Amino acid sequence: MSTSSRVRMTVLDNSHSMRTTTTSLTQIRRERLAEERRRAEQLREHTLRTKTLLAEAHLEAGPDHVDNNYHDLTTDYEQWVGDDGEETVDGTLFSKAVSKHRQDKRTRTQRNHHANAAWTQQIPALVEAYLRWRHGPESHRHGADEPSHHTFSVSGVGIMDFSPHLLIQQQDNEVANAALLRHGFLGCSPVQPTVAIRLECLELYHQIRRRQSSFGIQTFTKVLCALHNVTYSSSLRVQFSTAFDIYLNMLRNIHSRVNQALGRDPINWRMNGACPCCSFEQSDEPKLDPRRLHSMDGNHSAKQIDGSGSTDPCVFVSNFFLADAAVERFKDDVRSRPVDRILNRNDNCTENWTAARAVEENKVLVFEQTGIFIMACRHGFVECIAEMKRSGELTKYGLAAINRMLDVCGKDQGLGHDIGCTSRKTVTSSSIGAKAQEHNLVIAVNAFHGYAHNRRCQLAHHPLYLEGFGIEDLEMCERIFSSSNSACGIIRHASYFHWVQYLDLHFDQWDKDKYIELSNFLRNNYAQALHMIEEYTPLLNEFKTCKSLTNHTFFQWREEESEFLANLALEPPSDTIAVAYVEELEKLQRAEATYGSMTGVPFLTYMPASFTSSSGLTSQARRSSKNAEAELLAALRHLRLQMNVVEDFERRHGIDQRWEVSDPRYHQAREYSGQRHFVRVVEELEGLVVQRMFELSKANLSGTGYKMRKYISKAITRRSGAIRTALEKYNTLAPLQVLPRPTLDYVDVIGYASLGEFELLKYSRHDLITKPWAVPENREMAVKFFKVLRSHEEIRRLNVEIGRLGAWVQFEDQQMLSVIDSLRDEGSMMLAAEVQREYAERHRINNLHRVRLHRTADLTGYSGPPPPLVLHKQALIADSDNEDDDEDSDLHDEASRLANVISHIVQQ
């Protein structure tokens, strides 16, 4: 229909009377568009007037009003009630509904920034209020002695109790959360809290999270919802998380004040103070070399997804983690590593390790943090941590940790790393090489990981053969990771702030646990060293008497073996050329034999059936003739090509006369070629056994998921079959060697992997069996000799560390009491009360150390300093109860199993 057609319509005018009129469709459309423009103009005027009023209100309230005092009502109201403002059907938990609130047009990042700024401004006041609630008199807690200025209502959430309308008295110049703290609550928003969590509830989760890092906030919030008959929603977790973050912030602030009062350096305390057995040196103690023992390693479990929590602007400052600048200064040192590997192709023992083939930087795109690289002392205290960002285990992380250790700990340090042989070369060629040499840094391979290195590397870098390392296995990082892996699953999608915060919380509790176990560590190591001396010394004395040997003989054997392996590290060029020449001659012989077999028959034979009556040969006969001709031409081309290869080889290597099969040089090279094949079979067998050993150890690690455990189980099964196949190849070739090698069964192979015997199987052509250090019995006794030697060193080190711990428990108790008196004299009563609380905890633990040191002194063969006096009989009872206590089994049982595996391997 045309738009110009006229229509009749009836309308209702303003006087509510009916009116009939005639108009066109075009006119109707014009009137509708004019009405829409009018309404849009009214909306713009209304918006402009609203913005003007808000700007005037902002000027009247002051510039800080919006940033610090605006409260996002959706955080504490809407999330706990229905979308329509009604209370949820299943309970009235935490808050009453609000009917109206203005629309917040800020982004989530802006809201988080404003909230964090408001919390940061309040922290000093909240800390003071918390200390008054914790240590002040009852009247100060609730403000009974001060007039109330304002009263507001919140919903209070406890462990078993819930108050939907809790009245809080707020005083003049007091923030709302400070008033809540006086009543034992902490709000979930900074300015206008309507939901508050009891401090006892926050502290309960704090202690649970410290001791079980996999127990997340979501789980605990669901527990609270179940206790209060409320349906869980993610908003509840967000509110509890906010309150818990502020609670941890207050505790860290208080702990920082305590450390400052005790004179503890916040930057270097972790590395040079947390472990008294390492750092509390005494003036009259014997000198140790190395002075201290450390270990370092990387772990890829603690990942964080790129972009997680991108709207959270908070930055967590941890005294565990190295600054980015301290790590990135060694970024250029990494570029020399590929060159180092090319120049040292024969030192291939690190090819078994992921750390030696680390992924380059910026190659990992999914994760922002790909793991952590830690350094710890031999007693288990975490000294420093570096974040691995978008990369594998690059050398810059190890160099940064080593540089920090040298700056803080000084000279004569011992360090263990799973690729210690490569790390030693890397440090030498890095920018801190001169410093490391000046500080007499010694880098070793870890005891358990060392058995995957070749025998030559073990003799040079394994702690069993390094003076001063005692019986320390340097595997503490693996035990730490077996515990920290439990925290990694729930922080992978967390913001960077929470990723660092919860790792810091986990390792802080780990260090506290290590301090409690410190005296047990000393006692267990002392007993282990005495046991080795008692068990192996009579055997060694009898062996040396029967063989007419001295202690110097064992050192001489080690030097001879090391020299032998060093001489075999590079294959003589003449042997390589001879083997290659014989291989080419054998190829020529096969080519000649193939061509000769084809030309031995001078003509083709055809039968009458091969012909047709009209066209000669049949199609099948013609195809056979062409195939025979093609095979002959191919054999001829291959023969000519191989003749050219042999002639070119002879010309390049100056061989004037071709070797015949009867030539002695031909027989010698062919024999050596057979041995090379045997060596490759032995290396294949060794590699399979080593991989199986580490798969078995990985199966014991805590935090290994179901899929990974299933994969490892299948890999172990496949590896066992592959080992048996490789073992059959070895047993087939072993009797064919010039000096026949012994055949092996499965049990023998596992033992060879532990003792590094595979190197001895490879070199039968060098009359190795005739050397005394290659005899199995002699090698076994040599290992026992070095274990006894290291055990005596361990006892000397333990005597020093026991003296340090005994002096420390006395010093710390006296220091804390002195600081408490000083703070009280200064009028800092709240801080003095907090130090008093810290003293009560540490004094209880120190009494346990005194008891355990007394029990160590009761060991038969003890030669250390006298233990400190036991101050309380309760400590004796508590330690007796702890001997059968299994409270940490759920957290550390996997670490203990891994330690047992390591100890079993090392003690074989």
C-alpha positions, -999 to +999 in steps of 0.1 A: +000+000+000+013+035-008+025+055+022+005+085+009-028+066+013-051+083+037-066+064+066-092+071+093-083+066+129-099+072+163-077+086+191-082+095+228-073+132+235-062+148+268-098+154+278-105+117+276-129+122+247-130+101+215-120+119+183-120+106+147-096+121+122-082+114+088-044+113+081-017+096+060+008+069+070+036+093+063+022+118+088+019+090+114+055+080+110+067+117+113+048+121+146+062+089+160+098+099+152+092+134+167+079+118+199+110+096+202+133+125+197+115+145+224+118+116+249+156+112+241+161+149+247+143+147+281+165+117+291+197+136+282+186+167+302+178+144+332+211+127+330+230+160+328+210+174+357+219+142+377+256+145+370+255+182+380+239+173+413+265+145+419+294+168+412+280+194+436+277+166+462+312+155+456+325+190+461+306+193+494+319+159+506+355+165+497+379+149+472+385+117+492+348+109+498+342+087+468+375+068+469+375+060+506+339+060+517+319+046+488+306+012+497+295-012+470+262-025+483+262-054+459+291-069+479+273-072+512+236-071+502+226-084+469+250-113+469+235-128+501+198-122+491+176-128+461+178-107+430+144-091+438+156-078+472+138-106+491+156-128+516+165-162+504+141-191+512+166-212+531+178-187+557+185-151+566+222-154+568+245-123+572+223-094+560+189-079+555+179-067+520+181-032+507+155-020+483+173+006+463+209+017+456+225+037+429+239+019+399+277+016+400+292+023+366+329+017+376+348-013+363+357-042+386+394-030+386+383+005+397+361-010+425+389-032+437+414-003+436+391+019+457+384-009+482+421-017+485+430+020+491+404+022+518+416-010+535+453+002+533+444+035+550+427+016+578+453-011+585+473+008+612+440+015+631+428-020+626+461-034+640+458-013+671+422-023+676+431-060+671+459-058+697+436-041+722+410-068+717+436-095+720+456-082+749+436-054+765+412-055+794+376-065+789+364-028+793+387-017+764+374-044+742+339-032+740+346+005+746+326+006+779+347+035+792+342+057+761+310+074+749+293+060+718+288+083+688+270+060+664+253+026+664+251+004+633+239-031+627+257-060+610+251-097+605+278-115+626+290-149+614+308-173+637+317-209+637+286-222+654+267-189+661+250-164+638+236-129+648+214-114+620+212-081+638+243-074+658+244-038+672+279-022+672+288+009+691+311+032+670+330+060+687+341+093+673+370+092+648+367+054+647+363+034+615+336+009+614+359-021+612+379-009+643+346-008+662+339-044+649+373-055+661+365-043+696+336-068+696+357-096+681+345-093+644+360-081+611+339-067+583+338-079+547+339-043+533+361-013+543+336+015+549+301+004+555+302-033+565+270-051+569+285-086+572+312-094+597+332-126+605+342-136+640+379-134+646+378-169+661+364-182+628+391-165+608+418-178+632+404-213+629+407-212+591+441-196+594+455-225+614+438-251+592+452-234+560+487-233+576+487-271+583+467-282+552+474-260+523+449-278+501+420-268+523+406-238+503+384-209+513+356-224+492+356-256+512+356-237+545+327-214+533+307-245+524+313-258+559+299-226+574+269-227+551+262-262+562+265-253+598+240-223+594+216-240+569+224-217+540+228-225+503+263-219+492+271-193+465+303-179+452+296-145+467+299-160+502+334-172+493+343-137+480+332-120+513+351-145+535+382-142+513+381-104+517+379-106+554+406-133+556+430-113+534+427-083+558+431-106+588+464-120+573+475-085+566+470-075+602+489-106+614+518-099+591+519-063+603+520-074+639+547-100+632+568-074+615+566-052+646+577-081+668+606-089+645+616-052+645+615-052+683+637-083+684+662-068+660+656-093+632+665-081+597+634-085+576+654-089+544+681-114+554+665-132+584+652-161+563+687-169+550+708-157+580+689-162+612+659-185+608+680-216+612+701-213+644+721-245+636+734-228+604+737-191+614+742-189+652+779-194+651+799-195+684+834-180+689+848-212+704+835-237+679+857-257+655+857-244+619+835-262+594+844-265+557+819-260+541+806-237+568+770-243+557+752-267+533+724-257+510+704-272+482+684-256+454+660-269+428+630-259+407+594-272+407+568-268+380+537-276+401+532-240+415+518-226+382+495-196+378+473-192+348+480-160+327+453-134+333+439-149+365+427-122+389+437-095+364+414-070+381+431-073+415+457-046+417+472-057+451+508-067+453+521-090+480+556-083+493+571-115+506+605-118+523+608-153+508+607-142+472+636-126+453+629-093+436+625-095+398+655-072+393+677-095+413+668-123+389+667-104+356+702-091+360+714-127+351+692-129+320+722-124+297+742-151+314+717-177+302+727-173+266+761-189+271+745-222+281+740-237+246+777-230+238+788-247+271+768-278+261+784-279+227+819-275+241+813-303+266+794-329+246+812-357+264+798-346+298+763-358+289+752-369+324+728-339+326+708-349+296+686-370+319+673-338+335+646-313+325+666-286+342+695-291+317+671-287+288+650-259+302+624-242+280+635-208+269+619-177+282+586-164+268+580-199+252+552-207+277+521-188+269+494-204+291+510-197+325+523-164+338+542-182+366+554-216+356+568-227+389+592-217+417+629-221+422+639-224+459+670-226+480+670-243+514+695-251+541+702-287+550+678-285+580+649-277+557+645-239+562+635-222+530+660-194+524+648-178+492+624-183+463+625-171+427+594-171+404+598-189+372+580-168+346+569-181+312+599-205+310+614-236+323+642-239+349+666-213+334+700-207+349+692-171+358+671-184+387+699-205+401+724-177+396+702-152+414+698-176+444+736-183+445+744-146+444+720-139+473+736-167+493+771-155+487+762-119+497+743-129+529+761-161+541+797-153+530+825-177+522+829-215+523+794-225+513+784-259+500+755-262+475+736-292+461+718-292+428+704-321+407+726-308+378+754-297+400+781-306+374+765-282+349+757-256+375+794-255+385+804-247+349+776-222+345+786-203+377+822-203+366+814-187+332+788-163+346+792-127+359+795-140+395+822-166+386+850-145+403+829-140+434+821-177+437+858-186+434+868-160+459+841-172+483+853-209+478+818-221+467+815-259+463+787-272+441+777-309+443+751-331+428+724-344+451+729-379+464+698-395+449+699-376+416+736-382+414+731-418+405+716-407+372+749-390+363+778-409+348+804-425+369+830-399+362+807-371+373+798-390+405+835-393+415+839-356+411+806-342+424+788-367+444+786-358+482+799-393+491+833-383+476+834-347+487+852-337+519+831-320+545+796-329+533+791-356+558+761-380+552+739-351+539+720-361+508+712-325+497+677-336+487+658-313+510+642-294+481+624-326+470+610-330+505+598-294+505+581-298+471+564-329+482+547-307+508+541-276+488+525-295+459+494-297+481+490-259+478+494-257+441+461-270+429+440-243+445+462-213+436+466-221+399+436-199+390+442-173+418+453-138+413+490-130+416+484-115+450+468-147+464+493-169+445+522-153+464+503-149+497+493-185+501+528-198+490+543-174+516+518-187+542+527-223+534+565-218+536+562-198+568+545-227+585+570-251+569+598-232+586+580-232+619+576-270+616+613-273+607+622-254+638+602-277+660+618-308+643+653-293+644+665-312+675+650-344+661+670-339+629+702-336+648+695-367+669+684-388+640+715-379+620+737-385+649+722-420+654+725-428+617+762-417+616+770-437+647+752-468+632+773-466+600+805-463+619+796-492+642+785-515+614+811-508+587+843-502+607+848-539+618+841-550+582+867-525+568+893-535+594+889-572+585+890-565+548+921-543+550+939-569+571+931-597+547+941-577+516+970-559+533+955-525+524+956-490+540+931-461+540+953-445+513+945-474+490+908-465+488+918-429+478+942-443+453+915-465+437+892-435+433+919-415+416+928-443+393+892-449+383+887-412+377+918-410+356+907-441+336+873-426+328+888-392+319+911-409+294+882-427+279+860-396+277+873-389+242+874-417+217+908-418+199+904-404+163+923-433+148+898-458+163+869-437+150+884-436+115+893-473+114+857-483+124+842-460+099+865-473+072+857-510+079+820-502+079+824-487+044+844-517+032+817-540+045+791-520+026+813-524-006+816-561-001+778-565+002+773-544-029+798-565-049+781-597-036+747-584-047+758-574-082+778-607-086+748-628-078+728-611-106+755-614-132+764-650-124+737-662-149+747-650-184+713-653-200+676-655-193+656-688-196+622-688-213+598-716-216+574-722-246+546-709-224+564-675-222+556-668-259+524-661-277+514-671-312+514-636-326+533-611-305+563-628-290+568-628-252+538-627-230+531-596-208+542-614-177+575-625-192+581-590-204+575-576-169+598-602-154+625-593-179+622-556-172+623-562-134+654-583-137+670-556-159+660-528-134+674-548-104+707-553-123+710-516-131+702-506-095+728-530-081+753-516-106+746-480-096+748-489-059+781-507-065+796-477-083+784-453-057+799-474-028+832-477-048+833-439-050+825-435-013+854-459-004+878-442-027+869-408-014+873-420+022+908-434+014+918-402-003+906-379+026+923-400+053+955-409+034+950-446+030+972-457+002+965-494+002+930-509+007+926-531+037+919-567+030+899-590+051+930-608+063+947-575+073+952-573+112+941-538+112+908-549+097+902-575+124+911-550+151+888-524+139+859-549+134+864-561+170+863-525+183+831-519+162+814-548+179+824-534+213+809-500+204+776-517+196+778-535+230+785-501+247+753-487+231+733-516+244+747-510+279+739-473+278+703-482+266+699-505+296+713-480+320+690-452+308+659-474+311+668-485+347+675-449+358+642-437+344+624-465+362+640-455+395+628-420+392+594-430+381+592-451+413+603-421+434+578-398+416+550-422+425+557-414+462+555-376+458+527-358+476+503-338+454+507-362+424+473-362+408+453-393+398+461-389+361+498-385+368+499-415+391+480-435+365+505-424+338+534-432+360+521-467+368+517-474+331+552-460+324+567-482+351+550-513+336+562-504+301+597-496+314+599-530+331+592-547+298+617-525+280+643-533+306+639-570+301+642-566+263+674-546+267+686-571+292+682-599+267+702-579+242+730-574+267+731-611+278+733-621+241+763-598+235+781-601+268+797-636+263+809-626+228+832-598+240+870-604+239+869-605+277+834-620+283+812-599+304+790-614+331+753-620+323+728-602+345+694-608+359+669-581+369+681-577+405+717-573+394+706-545+370+690-525+398+721-528+419+743-517+390+722-485+386+728-477+423+765-483+423+774-467+390+787-500+376+774-495+341+806-476+332+826-507+340+806-529+317+815-508+287+852-511+284+862-548+283+888-540+256+910-521+281+915-551+305+894-534+331+887-566+350+924-569+360+923-535+378+917-538+416+892-510+418+870-527+393+866-559+414+830-559+427+840-568+463+867-540+464+842-515+450+816-524+477+842-520+505+854-487+490+818-473+492+816-484+529+850-468+535+838-434+522+805-437+541+824-442+573+846-413+564+816-391+558+799-403+590+829-390+611+826-357+593+788-357+600+795-362+637+819-333+638+793-310+621+765-322+643+786-315+674+790-279+662+753-276+653+742-290+687+763-264+704+747-237+683+712-249+690+719-252+728+733-216+728+704-203+708+676-216+730+692-199+760+699-166+740+664-164+725+646-169+759+668-142+775+665-118+745+627-120+744+623-114+782+647-084+779+627-070+749+594-074+769+608-054+798+621-027+775+587-024+757+569-021+790+592+006+801+586+025+769+548+022+774+542-001+744+521-025+764+502-040+735+534-048+716+550-062+748+520-084+752+524-097+717+561-104+722+551-122+755+527-144+735+555-152+710+578-159+739+554-184+754+553-204+721+590-203+715+598-211+751+577-242+749+595-253+718+629-245+732+622-267+762+615-295+738+648-289+722+665-290+756+650-324+763+659-338+729+694-326+731+697-344+765+685-376+748+710-371+720+738-368+746+727-402+760+736-419+727+765-444+729+794-427+712+782-391+717+811-367+717+794-333+715+791-304+739+770-308+771+733-301+765+715-271+781+695-275+813+659-286+811+638-259+827+604-277+830+594-313+836+563-307+813+587-307+784+598-342+792+562-354+792+553-335+760+583-349+742+574-384+753+539-380+740+552-366+707+573-397+701+541-417+693+522-388+679+512-390+643+496-355+638+518-347+608+514-380+590+488-368+566+510-339+555+544-354+554+539-392+549+547-390+512+578-369+520+589-396+545+585-423+519+606-404+494+632-399+521+632-436+528+638-443+491+667-419+490+682-433+522+679-469+509+696-460+476+724-440+493+731-467+519+734-496+494 
